Amino acid sequence: MSSLHESAVSALAINVAIPEELRWRDSRRGEEFELQSLTVRMLPDGTLAAKAYGRPVAGGRGGYVSFVVPDRKELRDLIDRAADEAGRRWSAHRGLGT
């Protein structure tokens, strides 16, 4: 295939809801957040990187602030399962919808 027809994929990312029983809290700039979702990216070398996002515990909109995902087995398993499922879905795509 010539370079004219190659697709330059710059990112593969998925959003994953964190089940309630796996959620945690973290603080940033004096505000406590409950982490409710993950953004998982596949890096060029095939490894995964993840960041967590959530809402302020006190309510309100809060900022879109990323947090480090703790190194916990159950969170690693959630990320692995989500990546596997995303791969299955991508490989079964049916083209653009109309």
N, C-alpha and C positions, 0 to 999 in steps of 0.2 A: 504494500500500500504506500503510495507516495505521501510525503509530508503534507501536501495540500489537502488530503482527505483524512488525515489522522485526527482524532479527537484529543485535545489537550485537557485532560481532567485534572483540575487543580485541587479539588477537595472531595472527599467522601465523608459526609457527616450524617449522624442520626441524632434524634432527640428521644430520650428515654425517660418515662415517668418513674420516679422512685416510689416503690410501694411504701405505704405508711409505716409499716413495721421496720423498714430499713432507713427511714429518714433520720437526720441528725440536725443539730443546731450549731451555728458558728457565728462569730461576731466580726463586724468590720466597722471601723470608725465609731465605736460605741453603740452600734445598733445590732441586735440579735436577729438572725435569719434562720428560718427552717428551710433546709435544702430539700427541694421537691422534684427536681429534674436534672438530668445529665445531658450534656452535649458530648458525643463521642465522635472523634475524628480518626480516620485511618491515615497514618503517615505514609510517605512514599516508600519506606522500607517494610510496610505491611504491619507494623505494630500499631497499637491503639493509644490514644491520648484522651483523657476525659476531664471535664470541668463540671462542677455542680452549680446550680442556680436555685434560688428560692425567693421567698417572700419575707418581709419583716414580721417578726412575731407580734409586734405591737400593732400591726395593721398598716394600712396605707399602701401606696404604690411602691415606694422604695426605689432604689436604683437597680439597674441590671448589672450586678456584681458577680464575678465568678469566684468560686472557692475551690480549693484543692479537695480532691476526693480522697477520703481516708483509705489507708491500705488495710481494708477488711475483706476477708474471704468472700462474704456474702455479696459485697459490692462488686468485687472482681467477677464473681459468677454471674451477677446481673448483667454486667457489661459484656461478658463473653456470650451469654445467651442472646442478648439484644443484637450483637454484631452478627452472630450466626443467622438469626432470623432476618436481619436486613439483607444479608447476602442471598438468602433463599428468595426473598421478595424481589431483589434487583435482578437476579438471574431469570426470574419468571415474568419479567415485565412484558407488556403487550403493546408497547409503543405509546405515542401520544394519544390521549383521549380526544374525542370530538365533542 
